[in-house]
Amino acid sequence: MVNKKGAFTTGQLLSLVLGAVAVVVVIIGFSQGWGIFTDIFDQADLDMEIISQKCNALTGASGAGYCTDKIEIAKNSYVNCEYAFDELGAVVDNPLDCGLDAPDQICEKIKLAEGKNYDGTEIMVNGEECCEGHLVCAD
């Protein structure tokens, strides 16, 4: 593995680095679950056309769902239409102003839907964890 001068060749060094990366990926995969890698790619596959259509439909009549309906963009990661319009580039004909408590309301809906299984961790709404800065986690 070592040449005559006692130094590693470039190929050997590259093999060691790639082997170390592979070991790290396997350790992370088994300890954290393989979903950690697929979640990275799931977020890139957002269909902004579908999100835009949903948000345009929700701006009608009362517009209540525009602010408080959750749109899943990745595992345990949700946004409302205002955030999708402002931050993700959704095309909305008549965007609404939701106010600061809309993410709280989405967290509260998730909490009610999950019931006793809800612990509030690792659930993101509009880029923030439900327990950080949102009233629903305060007991």
C-alpha positions as a Markdown table, in Angstrom:
| # | Residue | x | y | z |
|---|---|---|---|---|
| 1 | Met | 0.0 | 0.0 | 0.0 |
| 2 | Val | 3.0 | 2.3 | 0.5 |
| 3 | Asn | 5.4 | 3.0 | -2.4 |
| 4 | Lys | 9.1 | 2.8 | -2.0 |
| 5 | Lys | 9.5 | 6.3 | -0.7 |
| 6 | Gly | 7.0 | 5.6 | 2.1 |
| 7 | Ala | 4.3 | 8.0 | 0.8 |
| 8 | Phe | 0.8 | 7.1 | -0.4 |
| 9 | Thr | 0.0 | 7.4 | -4.1 |
| 10 | Thr | -2.9 | 9.6 | -5.2 |
| 11 | Gly | -5.0 | 6.6 | -6.0 |
| 12 | Gln | -4.4 | 5.1 | -2.6 |
| 13 | Leu | -5.2 | 8.4 | -0.9 |
| 14 | Leu | -8.4 | 8.8 | -2.9 |
| 15 | Ser | -9.5 | 5.2 | -2.0 |
| 16 | Leu | -9.0 | 5.9 | 1.7 |
| 17 | Val | -11.0 | 9.1 | 1.5 |
| 18 | Leu | -13.9 | 7.4 | -0.4 |
| 19 | Gly | -13.8 | 4.5 | 1.9 |
| 20 | Ala | -14.1 | 6.8 | 5.0 |
| 21 | Val | -17.0 | 8.7 | 3.4 |
| 22 | Ala | -18.8 | 5.4 | 2.6 |
| 23 | Val | -18.4 | 4.2 | 6.2 |
| 24 | Val | -19.8 | 7.5 | 7.5 |
| 25 | Val | -22.8 | 7.3 | 5.2 |
| 26 | Val | -23.5 | 3.7 | 6.3 |
| 27 | Ile | -23.2 | 4.7 | 10.0 |
| 28 | Ile | -25.6 | 7.6 | 9.6 |
| 29 | Gly | -28.0 | 5.5 | 7.6 |
| 30 | Phe | -28.2 | 2.8 | 10.2 |
| 31 | Ser | -28.3 | 5.1 | 13.2 |
| 32 | Gln | -30.5 | 7.9 | 11.9 |
| 33 | Gly | -32.5 | 6.0 | 9.3 |
| 34 | Trp | -32.1 | 6.0 | 5.6 |
| 35 | Gly | -34.9 | 8.6 | 5.3 |
| 36 | Ile | -32.4 | 11.3 | 6.2 |
| 37 | Phe | -30.9 | 11.0 | 2.7 |
| 38 | Thr | -34.2 | 10.7 | 0.8 |
| 39 | Asp | -35.7 | 13.7 | 2.6 |
| 40 | Ile | -32.9 | 15.9 | 1.0 |
| 41 | Phe | -34.1 | 14.9 | -2.4 |
| 42 | Asp | -37.8 | 15.0 | -1.6 |
| 43 | Gln | -37.7 | 18.7 | -1.0 |
| 44 | Ala | -36.1 | 19.3 | -4.3 |
| 45 | Asp | -39.0 | 17.6 | -6.1 |
| 46 | Leu | -41.6 | 20.2 | -5.0 |
| 47 | Asp | -44.2 | 20.6 | -7.7 |
| 48 | Met | -44.7 | 24.4 | -7.6 |
| 49 | Glu | -47.5 | 24.1 | -10.2 |
| 50 | Ile | -49.7 | 22.0 | -7.9 |
| 51 | Ile | -48.9 | 24.2 | -4.9 |
| 52 | Ser | -49.8 | 27.3 | -6.9 |
| 53 | Gln | -53.1 | 25.8 | -8.1 |
| 54 | Lys | -54.0 | 24.8 | -4.5 |
| 55 | Cys | -53.1 | 28.3 | -3.2 |
| 56 | Asn | -55.1 | 30.0 | -5.9 |
| 57 | Ala | -58.1 | 27.9 | -5.1 |
| 58 | Leu | -57.8 | 28.8 | -1.4 |
| 59 | Thr | -57.8 | 32.5 | -2.1 |
| 60 | Gly | -61.5 | 32.4 | -3.1 |
| 61 | Ala | -64.5 | 33.0 | -0.8 |
| 62 | Ser | -63.2 | 33.4 | 2.7 |
| 63 | Gly | -59.5 | 32.7 | 2.0 |
| 64 | Ala | -59.2 | 31.1 | 5.5 |
| 65 | Gly | -57.4 | 27.9 | 4.1 |
| 66 | Tyr | -54.8 | 30.1 | 2.4 |
| 67 | Cys | -53.3 | 30.9 | 5.7 |
| 68 | Thr | -54.0 | 27.8 | 7.8 |
| 69 | Asp | -54.0 | 24.8 | 5.5 |
| 70 | Lys | -50.7 | 22.9 | 5.6 |
| 71 | Ile | -48.8 | 21.9 | 2.4 |
| 72 | Glu | -46.3 | 19.2 | 3.0 |
| 73 | Ile | -43.0 | 19.9 | 1.3 |
| 74 | Ala | -41.0 | 17.1 | 3.0 |
| 75 | Lys | -41.4 | 14.6 | 5.8 |
| 76 | Asn | -42.6 | 16.6 | 8.9 |
| 77 | Ser | -42.1 | 19.9 | 7.0 |
| 78 | Tyr | -45.0 | 22.1 | 6.1 |
| 79 | Val | -45.8 | 25.5 | 4.7 |
| 80 | Asn | -48.8 | 27.7 | 4.2 |
| 81 | Cys | -49.7 | 29.5 | 0.9 |
| 82 | Glu | -48.3 | 32.8 | 2.1 |
| 83 | Tyr | -44.9 | 31.2 | 2.8 |
| 84 | Ala | -45.0 | 29.3 | -0.5 |
| 85 | Phe | -45.7 | 32.5 | -2.3 |
| 86 | Asp | -43.1 | 34.6 | -0.5 |
| 87 | Glu | -40.3 | 32.1 | -0.1 |
| 88 | Leu | -40.7 | 29.2 | -2.6 |
| 89 | Gly | -42.0 | 31.0 | -5.7 |
| 90 | Ala | -45.5 | 29.8 | -5.9 |
| 91 | Val | -47.6 | 31.8 | -8.4 |
| 92 | Val | -50.6 | 33.2 | -6.6 |
| 93 | Asp | -53.0 | 35.7 | -8.4 |
| 94 | Asn | -54.3 | 37.4 | -5.3 |
| 95 | Pro | -51.9 | 36.7 | -2.4 |
| 96 | Leu | -53.2 | 37.3 | 1.1 |
| 97 | Asp | -51.6 | 38.6 | 4.3 |
| 98 | Cys | -51.9 | 35.9 | 6.9 |
| 99 | Gly | -50.5 | 37.6 | 10.0 |
| 100 | Leu | -48.0 | 36.2 | 12.5 |
| 101 | Asp | -50.2 | 33.5 | 14.1 |
| 102 | Ala | -50.8 | 31.4 | 11.0 |
| 103 | Pro | -47.9 | 29.0 | 11.7 |
| 104 | Asp | -49.2 | 28.6 | 15.3 |
| 105 | Gln | -52.6 | 27.6 | 13.9 |
| 106 | Ile | -51.0 | 25.0 | 11.6 |
| 107 | Cys | -48.9 | 23.6 | 14.5 |
| 108 | Glu | -52.1 | 23.4 | 16.6 |
| 109 | Lys | -53.9 | 21.5 | 13.8 |
| 110 | Ile | -51.0 | 19.0 | 13.6 |
| 111 | Lys | -51.0 | 18.6 | 17.4 |
| 112 | Leu | -54.8 | 17.9 | 17.4 |
| 113 | Ala | -54.4 | 15.4 | 14.5 |
| 114 | Glu | -51.6 | 13.5 | 16.1 |
| 115 | Gly | -53.2 | 13.5 | 19.6 |
| 116 | Lys | -51.1 | 11.6 | 22.1 |
| 117 | Asn | -48.4 | 10.8 | 19.6 |
| 118 | Tyr | -47.6 | 14.5 | 19.2 |
| 119 | Asp | -44.3 | 15.6 | 20.8 |
| 120 | Gly | -43.8 | 18.8 | 18.7 |
| 121 | Thr | -40.2 | 17.9 | 17.8 |
| 122 | Glu | -38.9 | 17.8 | 14.3 |
| 123 | Ile | -42.1 | 19.3 | 12.9 |
| 124 | Met | -41.3 | 22.3 | 10.8 |
| 125 | Val | -43.9 | 24.9 | 9.7 |
| 126 | Asn | -42.7 | 27.8 | 7.5 |
| 127 | Gly | -39.1 | 26.9 | 8.3 |
| 128 | Glu | -39.5 | 27.0 | 12.1 |
| 129 | Glu | -39.8 | 24.1 | 14.5 |
| 130 | Cys | -43.3 | 24.0 | 16.1 |
| 131 | Cys | -41.8 | 24.2 | 19.6 |
| 132 | Glu | -39.6 | 27.2 | 19.0 |
| 133 | Gly | -41.5 | 30.4 | 19.2 |
| 134 | His | -44.9 | 28.9 | 18.8 |
| 135 | Leu | -47.5 | 28.8 | 21.5 |
| 136 | Val | -48.7 | 25.3 | 20.9 |
| 137 | Cys | -45.7 | 23.7 | 22.6 |
| 138 | Ala | -46.1 | 25.6 | 25.8 |
| 139 | Asp | -48.0 | 23.6 | 28.4 |
